[in-house]
Amino acid sequence: MSRKIKARQLQQQGFNCAQRTLAVFCGECGLDEKTALKIAGGFGGGMQQGEVCGMVTGAVMALGLKYGHSEAGDEAAKQKISELVRLFHEKFKERNRSIICKQMLGCDPSTAEGKAFVKEHGLSEKICAKAGDDAIDILEEIFAAN
């Protein structure tokens, strides 16, 4: 099953954007799906504040798990993760204008009014689904190249 299909299934099951993005890469990152879903649980909806898109935070978590440094003084790994996160941000912005949830949606999804606006205008399907596909594509590109 493709990652995009799996991510949409997770969305239909009620998992947030960060959870979906991290979960579809958990196998490559040495993490089981249940743990991935738990770790990313509070990061959806721009960390519940309409800030950095959950697709982005989930992707950054996946990048960190795969390429992040875990040894003091490992400057090469520290530099690599910084470069890859920067690259991800650039590519995501090219495709979605921003990495900020409320800028992408045109409303603040942390408010009752914003949540209603998202639902009324089908923004989860229009904007969030595309952003999720983009995040998956970008991560696949980065993982393949590194």
Secondary structure, 3 states (H helix, E strand, C coil): CCHHHHHHHHHHCCCCHHHHHHHCCCCCCCCCHHHHHHHHHHCHHHHHHHCECHHHHHHHHHHHHHHCCCCCCCHHHHHHHHHHHHHHHHHHHHHHCCCEHHHHHCCCCCCHHHHHHHHHCCHHHHHHHHHHHHHHHHHHHHHHHC
